[in-house]
Amino acid sequence: MNIKVNDLRQPLVLREMVKLFSSEELLTLSELIESITLERMEEEAQSEREKMVKRAVIAHVKEQLQSAGLEPKDLIAFMASSPSTLKQRSQR
């Protein structure tokens, strides 16, 4: 059976390939898949938590800027035209 990695994404191909394993090998494989799945789920959850924290920080900074009467776009425009930025651009 000549199988490519992308073929494994097709349920029928994967099913045929799995039939080649013994029940003991399949149980071991199942445990491995479960372990990897749990690790992946934790990684995804951690990534989502990090994204939520970043969004919260950005929202907080925007809120502080607005309460100070500043618009984020104005601040970016000001920073883009600061003398040090202009000097850095001229050196490029």
N, C-alpha and C positions, 0 to 999 in steps of 0.2 A: 504494500500500500504506500503510494508516494503522496505524502501530505505536506502541504505548505502551511506556514503559520496562519495566514489569512483564512485558510480553509477551516481552521479550528473554530472560527466564529460562526460557522454554519452548523446548526444543530444536527443535521443528518450525518455530516462528515464526522463530527465529534462523537456521535453515538456509535458509528461503525468503528471508530478508533478505540473507543472504550471497551468494546466487546472483545478486544484482543487481550485484555488484562484478566488475571485471575481474580476471584472474589477477595482474596487477601490483599492483593495489590490495590484493588479498588477501594477497600476500606482504608488502607494506608494513604492512598491518594485523597480520599474524602477528608481524612483528618488534616492532611496538609493544606487542602483547599480551604477548609474551615479556618485554620490558623491564619492563613494568608488573608482571607476575607475579613477576619476580625482586625488584623493589623491595618488593612486598607481602610476599613470603616473608621478606626481610630484616627488615622492620618487625615481622612476627609473631615472628620468632626473637628480635629485640631485646626485644620486649615480654615474651616468655616468660622470657628471661634476667633481666629486671628483676623479674618476679614471683618467680622463684626466689630472687633476692637478698633481696627483702623477706621471703619465707617464712623464709629462713635467719636473718635478723636477728631476726625475731619469735621463732623457736625458741630462739635464743641468749639473748634477753632473758628469756624464760620460764624457761629453764634456770638462769640466774643468779638470778632471783627465787626459784625453788624451792630452790636451794642455800643461799640466805640465809634459808630458812624462810618465805618470803612466797608467798602465792597471788595470782595476778593479780587475781582478783575482790576480794580484800581490799584490795589497793592501789587499785583503782578506787573501791571504796566509801570508802576513806579520803580519796582526792583529791576525791571528790564532796562530802564533808562538811567540807572544809577551810574555815577562816574566809574566805579570799579568794574561794572559789567561792560560799559562802553570800552574801557581800556582793554579788557580781556578779549572783546570781539575784534578790536583793531589789531591785536597781536596775532590773530588767527590768519 
